[in-house]
Amino acid sequence: MKNTSPQTEDIPEMPHVLLLIESSRAYGRNCLMGIASFMRAHGPWHVLHLERGLQEDIPDVVKRQTFDGVIARIETQMIADSVRQFGVPTVDLRGAFIPDSGVALNTDSKACAEMAIEHFQQRGFRELAFCGYDGIDFSDERRDAFLRICKEKGVNARDYQPAGNSSEDSTGSRKPPQSPGISVGEPAGTLSSELGGELDDLELEQWLKDQPKPLGVFACNDMRGRQVLIAARRARLKVPDQVAVLGVDDDEVICDLANPPLTSIEPDAHRIGFEGATALAELMSGATPKQKRTLIPPSRLCVRMSTDVMAIEDTDLAAAVQYIRSNACDGIGVEDVLRATAYSRATLERRFRQILSRTPREEIERVRIDRVRMLLAETTYSLEQIAHMVSYKTSAHLVTAFRRTVDCTPGQYRRRFHGN
């Protein structure tokens, strides 16, 4: 006799979802955690997660299975074609290929470039450079955004191009990068470009020697940042005093094993995973996507020793900035800074505006808010506790200062790191 008990009748059939996302690096792992957060909040899926390299095709045994949806980080045209054969709603979390029957999400390259430039400028760097992998889509996007914004701001900036690998045409103009989309062809392989970067360090070493110092280098990702650090060390350049280096991805394994540890921009990969899962759920329910490609800004910049310096020739100003960095959270004011330097107040204000484009008071608040960001992201302390730790009189004062600087509330900022 057929069992018709409520226990069996009430069990809904779960969507069967294929996850083609690498877990070998922090970006992919955080995307997966974002998907897991969505499933905890909205109900489980039956998922098949393949442990694979970025450029590996889908195994034949998997191609023969049936799925209701796919979430992937599509690296090559071959993988894009294989995913298309499933004929189901698809969400890509890499951004190079926009699925015909789905959407793509990616980290906002312009926002990364703006964050890198702001970081270097806050530390007094006037000479900036980009070092990436020519022909890799995300690297080209970050390079073009970085150089464009530097030009708009009047900042001196240059781009490392290995000999024989220039992307400029005969007139000296840079060729435009390929537009993301499944019809534009296969992008160069990330892993093969990273391997190539290990082999051209002598050329990169000489290029670093030839650049004006101090130099701030924005690398397209953490692997490229680590390679720049190796080349700088071989060139006997002091890091971060002569060459400061900043990467993207904030992969702790790569960053902390670098010498010195690498400052890096942390993408909001958890949010990308969560919103990607949200988009797939809507697609599987028959909804039409409002837009085919969504860009997500990075979460924050994690400062490590590779940029932990003030590139300021004026020794008195450098001393004032260092005093603020060391004591801002202890409740100091401008009068305290004056006592720590040989400047008059008028000179101090003028030199800060000339070199750093902000006042001493604004620098004090910037350092305090940076500390608040770290505490919000890495602890569960209450706003009252954090306000006390950074010398705001009340949590309300902290909230006002935070919104003025970050353009969101502390609660909204914290939710980026502690679940949606």
C-alpha positions as CSV (number, residue, x, y, z in Angstrom):
1,M,0.0,0.0,0.0
2,K,1.3,3.5,-0.9
3,N,2.4,5.6,2.0
4,T,0.3,8.8,1.9
5,S,1.3,10.1,5.4
6,P,1.6,13.9,5.7
7,Q,5.3,13.5,6.4
8,T,5.9,12.4,2.8
9,E,3.3,14.5,1.1
10,D,4.5,17.8,2.6
11,I,8.1,17.5,1.6
12,P,8.7,20.0,-1.3
13,E,10.9,19.0,-4.1
14,M,14.2,21.0,-3.9
15,P,15.7,22.7,-6.9
16,H,18.7,20.8,-8.2
17,V,21.6,23.4,-8.7
18,L,25.0,22.9,-10.1
19,L,27.8,25.1,-8.6
20,L,30.8,25.6,-10.8
21,I,32.8,27.7,-8.4
22,E,36.4,27.1,-7.4
23,S,37.2,26.9,-3.7
24,S,41.0,27.1,-4.1
25,R,41.0,30.9,-3.4
26,A,39.3,33.2,-1.1
27,Y,37.1,34.9,-3.8
28,G,35.4,31.6,-4.8
29,R,35.1,30.4,-1.2
30,N,33.4,33.6,-0.2
31,C,31.0,33.4,-3.1
32,L,30.1,29.9,-2.0
33,M,29.5,31.2,1.6
34,G,27.2,33.8,0.2
35,I,25.2,31.1,-1.6
36,A,25.1,29.1,1.6
37,S,23.7,32.2,3.5
38,F,20.9,32.5,0.9
39,M,20.0,28.9,1.3
40,R,19.9,29.2,5.1
41,A,17.6,32.2,4.8
42,H,15.3,31.0,2.0
43,G,15.3,27.3,2.0
44,P,17.7,24.6,0.9
45,W,18.7,23.5,-2.6
46,H,20.1,20.2,-3.6
47,V,23.5,21.3,-4.9
48,L,26.3,19.6,-6.7
49,H,29.6,21.5,-6.1
50,L,32.5,20.5,-8.2
51,E,36.0,21.0,-6.9
52,R,37.8,22.2,-10.0
53,G,40.3,24.6,-11.5
54,L,39.1,27.8,-13.2
55,Q,39.8,26.5,-16.7
56,E,38.6,22.9,-16.3
57,D,35.7,21.9,-18.4
58,I,32.7,20.1,-16.9
59,P,33.1,16.3,-16.6
60,D,31.0,14.3,-19.1
61,V,29.3,12.4,-16.3
62,V,28.0,15.8,-15.0
63,K,27.0,17.0,-18.5
64,R,24.6,14.1,-18.7
65,Q,22.7,15.1,-15.5
66,T,19.7,17.4,-15.3
67,F,19.7,20.6,-13.3
68,D,17.2,23.4,-12.6
69,G,19.8,26.1,-12.5
70,V,23.6,26.8,-12.6
71,I,25.8,29.2,-10.7
72,A,29.3,29.4,-12.1
73,R,32.4,31.4,-12.4
74,I,33.0,31.0,-16.1
75,E,36.6,31.5,-17.2
76,T,36.6,30.3,-20.8
77,Q,34.4,30.0,-23.9
78,M,34.6,26.2,-23.7
79,I,33.0,26.3,-20.2
80,A,30.4,28.9,-21.3
81,D,29.4,26.6,-24.2
82,S,29.2,23.6,-21.8
83,V,27.0,25.5,-19.4
84,R,24.7,26.7,-22.2
85,Q,24.0,23.0,-23.2
86,F,22.1,22.5,-19.9
87,G,19.5,24.9,-21.2
88,V,18.6,26.2,-17.7
89,P,18.7,29.5,-15.9
90,T,22.4,30.5,-15.2
91,V,24.1,33.0,-13.1
92,D,27.8,33.8,-13.7
93,L,29.8,35.3,-10.8
94,R,33.0,36.2,-12.8
95,G,31.5,38.6,-15.3
96,A,33.4,37.8,-18.4
97,F,30.6,35.8,-20.0
98,I,26.9,36.8,-19.8
99,P,24.7,33.7,-20.1
100,D,22.0,33.8,-22.7
101,S,19.5,32.5,-20.2
102,G,20.7,34.4,-17.2
103,V,22.7,37.2,-15.6
104,A,26.2,38.0,-14.5
105,L,27.6,39.6,-11.4
106,N,31.1,41.0,-10.9
107,T,33.2,43.2,-8.7
108,D,33.1,46.8,-9.7
109,S,36.5,47.6,-11.3
110,K,36.0,51.4,-11.1
111,A,35.2,51.2,-7.4
112,C,38.4,49.2,-6.8
113,A,40.5,51.7,-8.8
114,E,39.0,54.6,-6.8
115,M,39.7,52.9,-3.5
116,A,43.3,52.2,-4.6
117,I,44.0,55.8,-5.7
118,E,42.4,57.2,-2.5
119,H,44.6,54.9,-0.4
120,F,47.8,56.0,-2.1
121,Q,46.8,59.7,-2.0
122,Q,46.0,59.5,1.7
123,R,49.6,58.3,2.2
124,G,51.1,61.1,0.1
125,F,52.0,59.3,-3.1
126,R,52.1,61.5,-6.1
127,E,53.5,58.9,-8.6
128,L,51.2,55.9,-9.2
129,A,51.4,52.8,-11.5
130,F,49.3,49.8,-12.5
131,C,50.7,46.3,-13.0
132,G,48.4,43.6,-14.4
133,Y,48.1,40.9,-17.0
134,D,47.5,42.4,-20.4
135,G,44.5,40.7,-22.1
136,I,42.9,39.4,-19.0
137,D,39.4,41.0,-18.8
138,F,39.3,41.9,-15.1
139,S,42.9,43.2,-15.2
140,D,42.2,45.3,-18.3
141,E,39.0,46.8,-16.8
142,R,40.9,47.7,-13.6
143,R,43.8,49.2,-15.5
144,D,41.6,51.3,-17.7
145,A,39.5,52.6,-14.8
146,F,42.7,53.3,-12.8
147,L,44.4,55.3,-15.6
148,R,41.2,57.2,-16.5
149,I,40.5,58.3,-12.9
150,C,44.2,59.3,-12.4
151,K,44.0,61.4,-15.5
152,E,40.8,63.1,-14.3
153,K,42.4,63.8,-10.9
154,G,45.7,65.1,-12.5
155,V,47.7,62.3,-10.9
156,N,50.8,61.0,-12.6
157,A,50.2,57.3,-13.5
158,R,51.8,54.7,-15.8
159,D,51.1,51.2,-16.8
160,Y,53.6,48.3,-16.8
161,Q,53.8,46.7,-20.2
162,P,56.3,43.8,-20.8
163,A,58.3,44.2,-24.0
164,G,56.4,42.9,-27.1
165,N,53.2,42.8,-25.2
166,S,51.9,46.4,-25.6
167,S,48.2,46.9,-26.1
168,E,48.7,50.2,-27.8
169,D,48.2,50.7,-31.6
170,S,50.6,52.4,-34.0
171,T,49.3,55.9,-33.1
172,G,50.2,55.3,-29.4
173,S,46.6,55.0,-28.3
174,R,45.5,52.1,-26.2
175,K,43.3,49.5,-27.8
176,P,40.0,49.2,-26.0
177,P,39.5,46.0,-24.0
178,Q,36.9,43.5,-25.1
179,S,33.5,44.1,-23.8
180,P,32.2,41.4,-21.4
181,G,29.7,39.0,-23.0
182,I,29.4,35.6,-24.3
183,S,29.8,36.6,-28.0
184,V,33.1,38.3,-27.7
185,G,35.3,35.2,-27.5
186,E,37.4,33.6,-24.9
187,P,39.5,35.8,-22.5
188,A,43.1,34.9,-21.8
189,G,43.5,32.4,-19.0
190,T,44.0,33.8,-15.6
191,L,46.2,31.0,-14.3
192,S,48.4,30.9,-17.4
193,S,48.9,34.6,-17.1
194,E,49.8,34.3,-13.5
195,L,52.4,31.7,-14.4
196,G,53.8,34.0,-17.1
197,G,54.1,36.7,-14.5
198,E,56.4,34.5,-12.5
199,L,58.7,34.3,-15.5
200,D,59.1,38.0,-16.4
201,D,60.3,39.3,-13.0
202,L,63.6,40.5,-14.4
203,E,61.8,42.8,-16.8
204,L,59.5,44.0,-14.1
205,E,62.5,44.5,-11.8
206,Q,64.1,46.8,-14.3
207,W,60.9,48.7,-14.9
208,L,60.5,49.3,-11.2
209,K,64.1,50.6,-11.0
210,D,63.3,53.1,-13.9
211,Q,60.2,54.6,-12.3
212,P,60.2,57.8,-10.2
213,K,60.1,57.2,-6.4
214,P,58.3,56.9,-4.1
215,L,55.9,54.9,-6.3
216,G,52.5,53.4,-5.4
217,V,51.7,50.3,-7.5
218,F,48.1,49.0,-7.9
219,A,48.3,45.4,-8.9
220,C,45.3,43.7,-10.7
221,N,45.1,41.0,-8.1
222,D,47.0,39.6,-5.1
223,M,49.1,37.2,-7.2
224,R,50.3,40.1,-9.3
225,G,50.9,42.1,-6.2
226,R,53.1,39.4,-4.8
227,Q,55.1,39.3,-8.0
228,V,55.7,43.0,-7.8
229,L,57.0,42.6,-4.3
230,I,59.4,39.9,-5.4
231,A,60.6,42.1,-8.3
232,A,61.1,45.1,-5.9
233,R,63.1,43.0,-3.5
234,R,65.3,41.7,-6.3
235,A,65.8,45.4,-7.4
236,R,66.9,46.2,-3.9
237,L,64.1,48.7,-3.5
238,K,62.7,49.4,-0.1
239,V,59.0,48.4,0.4
240,P,56.9,50.4,1.2
241,D,59.3,53.4,1.4
242,Q,60.3,53.5,-2.3
243,V,57.6,51.2,-3.7
244,A,54.3,50.5,-2.1
245,V,52.1,47.7,-3.5
246,L,48.4,47.1,-3.2
247,G,46.5,44.1,-4.6
248,V,42.9,43.0,-5.0
249,D,41.0,39.9,-3.6
250,D,42.4,40.0,0.0
251,D,43.3,36.3,-0.2
252,E,44.9,36.0,3.3
253,V,47.1,33.0,2.2
254,I,48.6,35.0,-0.6
255,C,48.8,38.3,1.2
256,D,50.2,37.0,4.5
257,L,52.8,34.8,2.8
258,A,54.1,37.8,0.7
259,N,57.2,39.6,1.9
260,P,56.2,42.1,3.3
261,P,52.5,41.2,3.8
262,L,50.4,42.6,1.0
263,T,47.8,45.4,1.4
264,S,44.7,44.3,-0.6
265,I,41.2,45.4,-1.5
266,E,38.5,42.9,-0.3
267,P,35.8,42.3,-2.9
268,D,32.3,41.7,-1.4
269,A,32.3,38.2,-2.8
270,H,29.9,37.0,0.0
271,R,27.3,39.6,-1.3
272,I,28.0,38.5,-4.9
273,G,27.3,34.9,-4.0
274,F,24.1,35.9,-2.0
275,E,22.8,38.1,-4.8
276,G,23.7,35.6,-7.4
277,A,21.7,32.9,-5.6
278,T,18.8,35.4,-5.2
279,A,18.9,36.1,-9.0
280,L,19.0,32.3,-9.8
281,A,16.0,31.7,-7.5
282,E,14.1,34.4,-9.4
283,L,15.1,33.1,-12.8
284,M,14.0,29.5,-11.8
285,S,10.6,30.9,-10.8
286,G,10.2,32.4,-14.3
287,A,11.1,36.0,-13.6
288,T,12.7,38.2,-16.2
289,P,16.0,39.8,-15.0
290,K,15.9,43.7,-14.8
291,Q,19.5,43.9,-16.0
292,K,22.0,41.4,-17.4
293,R,25.1,42.5,-15.6
294,T,25.4,43.8,-12.0
295,L,28.6,45.3,-10.5
296,I,29.2,45.1,-6.8
297,P,31.6,47.5,-5.0
298,P,34.4,46.1,-2.9
299,S,33.9,45.8,0.9
300,R,37.0,47.5,2.3
301,L,40.8,47.9,2.0
302,C,42.9,45.8,4.4
303,V,46.1,47.6,5.2
304,R,49.3,45.5,5.6
305,M,53.0,46.3,5.6
306,S,53.3,46.7,1.8
307,T,51.7,50.2,1.9
308,D,52.1,51.1,5.6
309,V,54.1,54.3,5.1
310,M,53.6,58.0,4.5
311,A,55.3,59.2,1.3
312,I,55.9,62.7,2.5
313,E,59.2,64.5,2.0
314,D,58.4,67.2,4.5
315,T,59.7,65.6,7.7
316,D,57.6,67.8,10.1
317,L,54.4,67.0,8.2
318,A,55.3,63.3,8.2
319,A,55.8,63.5,11.9
320,A,52.4,65.2,12.3
321,V,50.7,62.5,10.2
322,Q,52.4,59.7,12.1
323,Y,51.4,61.3,15.4
324,I,47.7,61.4,14.3
325,R,47.8,57.8,13.1
326,S,49.2,56.6,16.4
327,N,46.9,58.7,18.7
328,A,43.7,59.6,16.8
329,C,41.6,57.1,18.7
330,D,42.8,58.5,22.0
331,G,40.7,61.6,21.6
332,I,43.4,64.0,20.5
333,G,42.7,67.4,18.8
334,V,44.6,69.7,16.5
335,E,46.2,71.4,19.5
336,D,47.8,68.1,20.5
337,V,49.2,67.7,17.0
338,L,50.7,71.2,17.1
339,R,52.5,70.3,20.4
340,A,54.0,67.3,18.6
341,T,55.4,69.4,15.7
342,A,57.4,72.6,15.0
343,Y,54.5,74.1,13.0
344,S,52.4,77.1,13.7
345,R,48.7,76.4,13.3
346,A,48.4,78.3,10.1
347,T,51.4,76.5,8.6
348,L,50.1,73.1,9.8
349,E,46.7,73.7,8.1
350,R,48.3,75.0,4.9
351,R,50.7,72.1,4.6
352,F,48.0,69.5,5.2
353,R,45.9,71.1,2.5
354,Q,48.8,71.4,0.0
355,I,50.1,67.8,0.5
356,L,47.1,65.7,1.6
357,S,44.2,67.9,0.4
358,R,42.5,67.8,3.8
359,T,42.8,69.5,7.2
360,P,44.4,68.0,10.3
361,R,41.0,67.6,11.9
362,E,39.7,65.7,8.8
363,E,42.8,63.5,9.0
364,I,42.1,62.7,12.7
365,E,38.5,61.8,11.8
366,R,39.6,59.7,8.8
367,V,41.9,57.6,11.1
368,R,39.2,57.1,13.7
369,I,36.6,56.1,11.1
370,D,39.1,53.6,9.6
371,R,39.4,52.0,13.0
372,V,35.6,51.9,13.3
373,R,35.3,50.1,10.0
374,M,37.8,47.5,11.2
375,L,35.9,47.0,14.5
376,L,32.5,46.7,12.7
377,A,33.9,44.2,10.2
378,E,35.9,42.0,12.6
379,T,34.1,42.2,15.9
380,T,30.6,42.0,17.4
381,Y,31.2,44.9,19.8
382,S,28.2,47.2,20.3
383,L,28.2,50.8,18.9
384,E,28.6,52.1,22.5
385,Q,31.7,50.0,23.0
386,I,33.2,51.0,19.6
387,A,32.4,54.7,20.3
388,H,34.3,54.4,23.6
389,M,37.3,52.7,21.9
390,V,37.8,55.4,19.4
391,S,36.9,58.3,21.7
392,Y,33.5,59.5,20.4
393,K,31.4,60.9,23.2
394,T,28.4,58.8,22.4
395,S,27.3,56.2,19.8
396,A,25.1,58.9,18.2
397,H,28.3,61.1,17.6
398,L,29.9,58.0,16.0
399,V,26.9,57.4,13.8
400,T,26.9,61.0,12.6
401,A,30.6,61.0,11.8
402,F,30.4,57.6,10.1
403,R,27.5,58.5,7.8
404,R,29.3,61.8,6.9
405,T,32.5,59.8,5.9
406,V,31.2,56.4,4.6
407,D,27.7,57.4,3.3
408,C,26.0,54.6,5.1
409,T,25.1,53.7,8.7
410,P,27.4,51.5,10.9
411,G,24.7,48.9,10.9
412,Q,24.5,48.8,7.1
413,Y,28.3,48.5,6.9
414,R,28.5,45.7,9.5
415,R,25.8,43.6,7.7
416,R,28.2,43.3,4.7
417,F,30.5,41.2,6.9
418,H,28.0,39.5,9.3
419,G,25.4,38.2,7.0
420,N,22.5,39.6,5.0
